[in-house]
Amino acid sequence: MSGTSPGPIRVLIVDDHPILREGVAAIIALQTDMAIAGEATGGREAIAQFGALRPDVVLMDLQMPDMGGVEATEAIRADYPDARILVLTTYSGDAKALAALRAGAAGFLLKSSLRRELLGAIRAVYRGQRHLHPNIAQEIALHAIQDPLSPREIEVLQLIAGGHPNKQIAWKLGVGEETVKSNIKSIFAKLQVNDRTLAVTTAAKRGIIEL
């Protein structure tokens, strides 16, 4: 891995928005201890670029059309366990942060704080440290003791968010309506809410589901 070699920190920028890539590249270009190794517009390209370029640090967007940042991070880390990946996102949901960290990301950065934190985060991750935005760290700590939603409960909640009534959810999932009601009761308890709308908004805010 080139991260231990002398010279500038080589950064691979992965994001499907050209303006963000250009903005990040412009900031990095001004640093004497950093250089752009390359750019990728999606998860699959990121995997290929990492193998070809072996950058020191990857800036990985979470939401991309072809393959998300979590999946791409998992794939890169599977082949290169010492890869240093800093995930970028627009919101601070703790579920997304945990998924990225479990996939092997070394840090989690909000796009809204890029100007303030980008360079320090890159240097920290390059040195083998973790970087977690304080808001995200607080969210993770707040929900750490709560039972996570099961994959089926997340599926039910995503269908609720799509406006489907219980009967339709039961039909789509091939289960009885009572099973769906039981799932919803469990969802309410785990999210500490008492109605469907609040369950959806709470889960979306935390990054458990996507609207």
C-alpha positions as CSV (number, residue, x, y, z in Angstrom):
1,M,0.0,0.0,0.0
2,S,1.4,3.4,-1.0
3,G,0.1,5.1,2.2
4,T,3.4,4.3,4.0
5,S,5.6,5.7,1.3
6,P,7.0,9.3,1.3
7,G,5.5,11.9,-0.9
8,P,2.1,13.6,-1.1
9,I,-1.1,11.9,0.1
10,R,-2.7,10.5,-3.1
11,V,-6.5,11.0,-3.1
12,L,-9.1,9.2,-5.2
13,I,-12.3,11.3,-5.4
14,V,-15.5,9.2,-6.0
15,D,-18.8,11.2,-6.6
16,D,-21.3,11.3,-9.4
17,H,-21.6,15.1,-9.2
18,P,-18.8,16.8,-11.3
19,I,-19.2,20.1,-9.4
20,L,-18.4,18.4,-6.1
21,R,-15.4,16.5,-7.6
22,E,-14.1,19.8,-9.0
23,G,-14.6,21.6,-5.7
24,V,-12.8,18.9,-3.7
25,A,-10.0,18.7,-6.3
26,A,-9.5,22.4,-6.2
27,I,-9.1,22.4,-2.4
28,I,-6.7,19.4,-2.5
29,A,-4.6,21.0,-5.3
30,L,-3.6,23.9,-3.0
31,Q,-2.1,21.5,-0.5
32,T,1.7,20.8,-0.7
33,D,1.2,17.4,1.0
34,M,-1.6,16.1,-1.2
35,A,-2.2,15.2,-4.8
36,I,-5.2,13.9,-6.9
37,A,-4.6,10.3,-7.8
38,G,-7.8,10.1,-9.9
39,E,-11.6,10.5,-10.0
40,A,-14.5,8.1,-10.4
41,T,-18.2,8.8,-11.0
42,G,-19.6,5.6,-9.4
43,G,-19.0,2.6,-7.1
44,R,-18.0,0.2,-9.9
45,E,-15.5,2.7,-11.4
46,A,-14.2,3.4,-7.9
47,I,-13.3,-0.3,-7.4
48,A,-11.5,-0.5,-10.8
49,Q,-9.7,2.8,-10.2
50,F,-8.6,1.8,-6.7
51,G,-7.0,-1.4,-8.2
52,A,-5.3,0.5,-10.9
53,L,-4.1,3.6,-8.9
54,R,-3.8,2.3,-5.4
55,P,-4.4,5.7,-3.8
56,D,-3.6,6.5,-0.2
57,V,-7.1,7.8,0.7
58,V,-10.4,7.4,-1.0
59,L,-13.2,10.1,-0.7
60,M,-16.3,7.9,-1.3
61,D,-19.8,9.3,-1.9
62,L,-22.6,7.2,-0.3
63,Q,-25.4,7.8,-2.8
64,M,-24.5,6.9,-6.4
65,P,-26.7,5.5,-9.1
66,D,-24.8,2.4,-10.2
67,M,-23.4,1.2,-6.9
68,G,-23.5,2.9,-3.5
69,G,-20.5,3.9,-1.4
70,V,-21.2,1.2,1.2
71,E,-21.1,-1.6,-1.3
72,A,-18.0,-0.2,-3.1
73,T,-16.2,0.2,0.3
74,E,-16.9,-3.4,1.1
75,A,-15.6,-4.6,-2.2
76,I,-12.4,-2.5,-2.1
77,R,-11.7,-3.5,1.5
78,A,-12.3,-7.2,0.7
79,D,-9.4,-7.1,-1.8
80,Y,-7.3,-4.4,0.0
81,P,-7.8,-4.6,3.7
82,D,-5.5,-1.7,4.4
83,A,-7.5,0.7,2.1
84,R,-8.3,4.0,3.8
85,I,-11.7,5.2,2.8
86,L,-13.5,8.4,4.0
87,V,-17.2,8.4,3.2
88,L,-19.0,11.5,2.1
89,T,-22.7,12.1,2.6
90,T,-25.3,14.9,2.7
91,Y,-27.0,13.9,5.9
92,S,-26.0,12.6,9.3
93,G,-28.2,9.5,9.7
94,D,-26.6,7.1,12.2
95,A,-27.7,4.0,10.3
96,K,-25.8,5.1,7.2
97,A,-22.7,5.9,9.3
98,L,-22.8,2.5,11.0
99,A,-23.2,0.7,7.6
100,A,-20.2,2.5,6.2
101,L,-18.1,1.9,9.2
102,R,-19.0,-1.8,9.3
103,A,-18.1,-2.0,5.6
104,G,-14.6,-0.8,6.5
105,A,-14.7,3.0,6.1
106,A,-12.3,4.8,8.4
107,G,-14.3,8.0,8.6
108,F,-17.6,9.7,7.8
109,L,-17.7,13.3,6.6
110,L,-20.8,15.6,5.9
111,K,-20.6,17.4,2.6
112,S,-21.9,20.5,4.4
113,S,-18.7,20.5,6.5
114,L,-16.2,19.8,3.7
115,R,-14.6,23.2,3.7
116,R,-14.0,23.0,7.5
117,E,-13.1,19.4,7.9
118,L,-11.9,17.9,4.6
119,L,-8.2,18.3,4.8
120,G,-7.9,17.4,8.5
121,A,-10.0,14.3,7.9
122,I,-7.9,13.2,4.9
123,R,-4.7,13.6,7.0
124,A,-6.2,11.8,10.0
125,V,-7.3,8.8,7.9
126,Y,-4.0,8.7,6.1
127,R,-2.3,8.4,9.5
128,G,-4.5,5.4,10.4
129,Q,-6.9,7.4,12.6
130,R,-10.7,7.5,12.4
131,H,-12.7,10.7,11.6
132,L,-16.3,10.9,12.6
133,H,-18.3,14.1,12.5
134,P,-19.4,15.0,16.1
135,N,-23.1,15.0,15.1
136,I,-22.9,11.5,13.7
137,A,-20.9,10.2,16.7
138,Q,-23.6,11.6,19.0
139,E,-26.4,10.0,16.9
140,I,-24.6,6.6,17.0
141,A,-24.1,6.8,20.7
142,L,-27.7,7.8,21.2
143,H,-29.1,4.8,19.3
144,A,-26.4,2.3,20.2
145,I,-28.5,0.6,23.0
146,Q,-31.6,0.4,20.9
147,D,-32.6,-2.8,19.1
148,P,-31.9,-2.4,15.3
149,L,-34.8,-3.0,12.9
150,S,-34.7,-6.4,11.2
151,P,-34.3,-6.6,7.4
152,R,-38.1,-7.5,7.1
153,E,-39.1,-4.6,9.4
154,I,-37.1,-2.2,7.1
155,E,-38.8,-3.7,4.1
156,V,-42.2,-3.1,5.8
157,L,-41.3,0.4,6.7
158,Q,-40.1,1.2,3.2
159,L,-43.5,0.0,1.8
160,I,-45.3,2.2,4.4
161,A,-43.2,5.1,3.2
162,G,-44.4,4.3,-0.3
163,G,-48.0,4.8,0.9
164,H,-49.0,1.1,0.9
165,P,-51.7,0.0,3.4
166,N,-51.2,-3.1,5.5
167,K,-53.2,-5.4,3.2
168,Q,-51.1,-4.4,0.2
169,I,-47.9,-4.8,2.2
170,A,-49.0,-8.3,3.3
171,W,-49.7,-9.2,-0.4
172,K,-46.4,-7.9,-1.6
173,L,-44.4,-9.7,1.0
174,G,-46.4,-12.9,0.8
175,V,-47.4,-12.9,4.5
176,G,-50.5,-12.5,6.6
177,E,-51.9,-9.1,7.5
178,E,-51.5,-10.0,11.2
179,T,-47.8,-10.5,10.6
180,V,-47.5,-7.1,9.1
181,K,-49.3,-5.6,12.1
182,S,-46.9,-7.4,14.4
183,N,-43.9,-6.0,12.4
184,I,-45.3,-2.5,12.6
185,K,-45.8,-2.8,16.4
186,S,-42.2,-3.9,16.7
187,I,-41.1,-1.0,14.4
188,F,-42.9,1.5,16.6
189,A,-41.4,0.1,19.8
190,K,-37.8,0.1,18.4
191,L,-38.1,3.7,16.9
192,Q,-40.0,4.9,20.0
193,V,-42.8,6.4,17.9
194,N,-46.6,5.8,17.9
195,D,-47.7,6.4,14.3
196,R,-46.8,5.5,10.8
197,T,-45.8,9.0,9.6
198,L,-43.5,9.5,12.5
199,A,-42.0,6.1,12.0
200,V,-41.2,6.9,8.4
201,T,-39.7,10.4,9.1
202,T,-37.7,9.1,12.0
203,A,-36.3,6.2,10.0
204,A,-35.5,8.5,7.0
205,K,-33.7,11.0,9.2
206,R,-31.6,8.2,10.7
207,G,-30.8,6.8,7.2
208,I,-32.6,3.5,7.8
209,I,-34.8,4.0,4.8
210,E,-34.8,6.2,1.7
211,L,-37.6,8.4,0.7
